[in-house]
Structure formats: C-alpha cells, structure tokens
Amino acid sequence: MLNEPRPETAILSLDEAFYDPVEPARFPQHVLRFRNDRAAAEVGLAGLSDEHWTARFAAFEPLPGSLAKPLALRYHGHQFGSYNPEIGDGRGFLYAQLRDARGRLMDLGTKGSGRTPYSRFGDGKLTLKGGVREILATEMLEALDVPTSRSFSLVETGEALTRGDEPSPTRSAVLVRLSHGHIRIGTFQRLAYFGDEANMRRLVDYCLRELHEVEPEEHAPAQLLRLVADGCARLVASYMAAGFVHGVLNTDNIAITAESFDYGPWRFTPKWDPEFTAAYFDHAGRYAFARQPGAIHWNLAQLAMSLSLLAPVEELAPALEAFPVRFQAELAASLLRRLGVAPGSPEDDLAVANKLDEVLLESGAEIDRFFFDWRGGAPRRDAGAYAHPCFAKLRDALVGRAAAPGALDHAYWADDAPCSMHIEEVEALWAAIDERDDWGPLHAKVAGMRRMGEALGAAA
C-alpha cells in the first residue's frame, strides 16, 4: 500500500498522434456514491477527504504531477465484426496515470465525463444505473479472480438523461475506473489503417516497456503478440470459470494488457448454457458464453494483421496457433482453482476440466451453487441434488485429488448459499436506489462479494 501517490505521465511519450486533450463536462452537482478505498490505497489516494475526492473525480482538477489536461484516446475497432474507423474515447478520457505499490503503470480513466471529438451523436454522459452495474461487474469479477479494471469512484451528477434502452429520464453519474492501461487492439488497428509504421513501432515499444514491463526483443511485434495472446487465454478462461458473459468483445474493448474492462450488457449465466448471451442486440449470438474464446482468438488475429505492418506473418502466426492449447490449459487451471482442488499433471487437469464441462452441461446444475457445494472436490451438502448419474463420473475423475491447502478455511464456506450476481439481483439492487434512494443493499453486496473473494483467495 502507498501513503502518497506516485504520479506519472508516460502516455505523453506517445505524443498527440495518439490522443486529443479535452475539457471535462461541468456537472450541476456532485454526490459521492461509491469510493473504492481498497483500490485507492494501492495508488496512494485512500487518504483523500470526500471533498478532495470529488474535486479529483467529478470536477477533474488535475492530479499534481500527472496530466495537465485529460486525454481522449484515438482508436478504431471491429464492432460485431464490422470495422469502424469513426470511434475513439467518446464519453471518457484518460484523467491521470500513476504507479501502484508494485510499481505498475496504472490509468485512471472515466466513463460519462462529457463529449469528446469522438462522441459523434452521443451526449458523452453515463446513467447512474450504468455506473452501478459497472461496480457490480468489477467487484464480482475481481472476487472470482478475473483480471479486471476496478470501479474506483462513482459520483451522481444531477442531470436527467434520456436513453432508449431504459426508462427515461434517468439519473446521471460519472464513473472513474482504475486499470492497467487503456491501450487496446483498436489502437493498433487505427495505425495499421493509416499505414503509420513509425508510430506503430513506438506503440509496440510503449506497450512492452510500460505495460508488460519487459525489454523489447529483436522481433518485438511477435513478442508483444505472444504476451497479449497468453494474457487473453487466461482472461477468457477466467470468464468461463466464472460463468461470465462480457457481451461486447469488440476489438476496441480488448486491452493490450488482457485486463477486462468496459462493462455494458454483461451478465453471469446461471447455468452452463453455451448459447447464453448478455446483449439484447446480439441477435446472432456472436458473443454468447461458449463463443467467447473464439471471439477473443478472432480479435487476436486482427491484432496480428495490424502488427503485420511491421513483421512478416510467419513471425506472428505461432502466437495465434498456440492460443487454443493455451486457452485449454488456462481453463483447466481456472476451473480447478474455483473448485478448490490441488493441481495435478497438465493431462489429468485437462481431463477433469473436460469432465466438469460435460457434467455442468448435462446436469443443468446452477454454476455458483455447484462450485460452492463441491468446494474441495466433493459435495459437502445436499447430496440428493447431485444424484444425476453424470456426477458419479465426476467423482471418479476426482478420485485421489486433494483439496487445495486452505480451500475450506474461510467461514464463507459454512454459509447457506453462495454469493451470486444474476440479473434479478442486479435489478433489485438498482430498484432500491431508484425507488427509495437506498444504497445500503449495494454496499452490503459489495462487502459480500469481497468476502467471497477472500474465501476463494485463501487457497494456496
């Protein structure tokens, strides 16, 4: 933990070919609704008073030693498979950079902070419900060991917004997220679109040195692609083990650090349903639960195509070819971590993972309940719920497997039910805020998710 912030301006090394300085919106009021002091302690900002907090994260007074003005980042992207060269930070910006307690370069970025050159016909604002939903997504994913941005601050801003996909007018807010960089695949696509080799080289170097914390090798583009592909294999494996559906895995939403971010129509699937979708507008199921690994692989291919501006295809292809095998290994590790079972050989772990996939699909078991009840590798309660013959096959696959050290040490495992985050509870938490301005249930839920995270993290 840090007592004082360590401000940075590393992004300025890329100069204005990559961003546009912008002015933040001025809001009629600032009502602090959520501050993530746990995350703030990691970057030396937990000591801010509420007054100074809102001055930084609602009025956006510059953080001393960091950026003098916010920056709207430039990028392109494939959106549901169609290339769009007219996007960029349209309702957010990079507010500040700083180092965390481990020395990593971190970004404080916004959502709902006003119009930028890339807003097109939008107002650049965020609904309060959208901000609440992002808090719930990031807290649950962090608890489930998914690499994710953190919801850092949410301030209600006193405006009435009109939206076509929720009852309007509705309350407004500005969100700040803490993440390990905001460079995305779409940033590379934009440079490839313009054939800008010089800035592509600068971006590759920046991402390797500042975000992946390695020295560039002789074949730096291939080195970067390999690191991103490995990280993305772990990311999408952790999505699957969590039962999470991001909903919009476009190339402009895939960070070069393989850290999940930007939560719109996300959901957790209650059951192991391959066709489960999160976005009501995803009519073809492009980003359905079981299609997420393929979607990420496709996005990595778009990154490789962009990097082919600098490197021959034969240097880039191995990272793409290795992705499916790497994903399977990461999925096995993620599933066993959630199950609380000690790892074995790669082959045996993969066999258990395949059996888990088969059993969850065949039985129709609720995902969260199953992993809660089977924590440690065997059902600890309600054996009658697991009478389906497929569970006998899972028991056989787990014979000889020990629970991971500490897997059941936390008091959470004695609870009556697991902590979940399905759409019905999301709506109930929002209703308490919308109808009664009652924030107690939201804060209680955040505490419950963090408690589950402690229990899951207790295993060695």
TASULWO-V335509 format. One record per pair of residues at least 24 apart in sequence whose C-alpha atoms are under 7 Angstrom apart, sorted by the first residue. I is the first residue (numbers start at 1). J is the second residue. If there is no record, write none. Layout:
i=I j=J
i=I j=J
This chain:
i=1 j=41
i=1 j=42
i=1 j=101
i=2 j=41
i=2 j=42
i=2 j=43
i=2 j=44
i=2 j=101
i=3 j=44
i=4 j=44
i=4 j=45
i=5 j=43
i=5 j=44
i=5 j=45
i=5 j=98
i=6 j=98
i=6 j=99
i=7 j=65
i=7 j=66
i=7 j=97
i=7 j=98
i=7 j=99
i=8 j=65
i=8 j=66
i=8 j=97
i=8 j=98
i=8 j=99
i=9 j=66
i=9 j=67
i=9 j=97
i=18 j=73
i=18 j=74
i=19 j=71
i=19 j=72
i=19 j=73
i=19 j=74
i=20 j=71
i=20 j=72
i=20 j=73
i=21 j=69
i=21 j=70
i=21 j=71
i=21 j=72
i=22 j=69
i=22 j=70
i=22 j=71
i=22 j=72
i=22 j=116
i=23 j=70
i=24 j=60
i=24 j=113
i=24 j=114
i=25 j=113
i=25 j=114
i=26 j=59
i=27 j=157
i=28 j=157
i=28 j=158
i=29 j=157
i=29 j=158
i=30 j=54
i=30 j=58
i=30 j=155
i=30 j=156
i=30 j=157
i=31 j=155
i=31 j=156
i=31 j=157
i=32 j=154
i=32 j=155
i=32 j=156
i=33 j=154
i=33 j=155
i=33 j=156
i=34 j=153
i=34 j=154
i=34 j=155
i=35 j=152
i=35 j=153
i=35 j=154
i=36 j=152
i=36 j=153
i=39 j=152
i=42 j=100
i=42 j=101
i=43 j=99
i=43 j=100
i=43 j=101
i=57 j=153
i=57 j=176
i=58 j=155
i=58 j=174
i=63 j=96
i=66 j=96
i=66 j=97
i=67 j=95
i=67 j=96
i=70 j=94
i=70 j=95
i=71 j=95
i=72 j=116
i=74 j=187
i=75 j=186
i=75 j=187
i=75 j=190
i=76 j=186
i=76 j=187
i=76 j=189
i=76 j=190
i=76 j=252
i=77 j=186
i=77 j=189
i=77 j=250
i=77 j=251
i=77 j=252
i=78 j=250
i=78 j=251
i=78 j=252
i=79 j=250
i=80 j=250
i=87 j=118
i=88 j=118
i=89 j=118
i=90 j=115
i=90 j=116
i=90 j=118
i=90 j=119
i=90 j=124
i=91 j=115
i=91 j=116
i=91 j=119
i=91 j=124
i=91 j=125
i=105 j=180
i=105 j=210
i=105 j=211
i=106 j=178
i=106 j=179
i=106 j=180
i=106 j=181
i=107 j=178
i=107 j=179
i=107 j=180
i=107 j=181
i=108 j=176
i=108 j=177
i=108 j=178
i=108 j=179
i=109 j=176
i=109 j=177
i=109 j=178
i=110 j=175
i=110 j=176
i=110 j=177
i=111 j=174
i=111 j=175
i=111 j=176
i=112 j=173
i=112 j=174
i=112 j=175
i=113 j=174
i=126 j=172
i=126 j=173
i=126 j=174
i=127 j=161
i=127 j=170
i=127 j=171
i=127 j=172
i=127 j=173
i=128 j=156
i=128 j=171
i=128 j=172
i=128 j=173
i=129 j=430
i=131 j=173
i=131 j=175
i=134 j=263
i=139 j=446
i=139 j=449
i=140 j=449
i=143 j=449
i=143 j=450
i=143 j=452
i=143 j=453
i=144 j=242
i=144 j=453
i=146 j=235
i=146 j=238
i=146 j=239
i=147 j=235
i=147 j=259
i=147 j=260
i=148 j=259
i=148 j=260
i=148 j=261
i=149 j=177
i=149 j=178
i=149 j=179
i=149 j=259
i=149 j=260
i=149 j=261
i=150 j=177
i=150 j=178
i=150 j=179
i=151 j=176
i=151 j=177
i=151 j=178
i=152 j=176
i=152 j=177
i=152 j=178
i=153 j=177
i=180 j=257
i=181 j=211
i=182 j=255
i=183 j=255
i=183 j=256
i=184 j=252
i=184 j=253
i=184 j=254
i=184 j=255
i=184 j=256
i=185 j=251
i=185 j=252
i=185 j=254
i=185 j=255
i=185 j=256
i=185 j=303
i=186 j=251
i=186 j=252
i=188 j=303
i=188 j=306
i=189 j=303
i=189 j=306
i=192 j=306
i=192 j=309
i=197 j=309
i=197 j=310
i=211 j=257
i=221 j=307
i=221 j=311
i=222 j=315
i=222 j=316
i=225 j=304
i=225 j=319
i=226 j=319
i=228 j=256
i=228 j=257
i=228 j=258
i=229 j=300
i=229 j=319
i=229 j=323
i=231 j=258
i=232 j=258
i=233 j=323
i=233 j=326
i=233 j=327
i=233 j=330
i=234 j=327
i=234 j=330
i=236 j=292
i=236 j=293
i=237 j=327
i=237 j=330
i=237 j=331
i=237 j=334
i=238 j=331
i=238 j=334
i=241 j=331
i=241 j=334
i=241 j=335
i=243 j=268
i=243 j=269
i=244 j=268
i=244 j=269
i=245 j=277
i=245 j=278
i=245 j=288
i=245 j=289
i=246 j=278
i=247 j=277
i=247 j=278
i=247 j=279
i=247 j=287
i=248 j=287
i=249 j=287
i=249 j=295
i=251 j=299
i=267 j=422
i=267 j=423
i=268 j=421
i=268 j=422
i=270 j=366
i=270 j=367
i=270 j=422
i=271 j=364
i=271 j=365
i=271 j=366
i=271 j=367
i=272 j=360
i=272 j=361
i=272 j=364
i=272 j=367
i=273 j=361
i=338 j=371
i=339 j=371
i=339 j=374
i=339 j=375
i=339 j=376
i=339 j=377
i=340 j=375
i=340 j=376
i=340 j=377
i=340 j=403
i=340 j=404
i=340 j=407
i=340 j=459
i=341 j=376
i=341 j=377
i=341 j=401
i=341 j=402
i=341 j=403
i=341 j=404
i=342 j=401
i=342 j=402
i=342 j=403
i=342 j=404
i=352 j=397
i=355 j=394
i=356 j=394
i=359 j=390
i=359 j=391
i=363 j=388
i=368 j=418
i=368 j=420
i=369 j=418
i=372 j=418
i=376 j=403
i=376 j=404
i=376 j=407
i=376 j=408
i=377 j=403
i=404 j=459
i=404 j=460
i=405 j=459
i=405 j=460
i=406 j=458
i=406 j=459
i=406 j=460
i=407 j=458
i=407 j=459
i=410 j=455
i=412 j=452
i=412 j=455
i=419 j=449
i=419 j=452
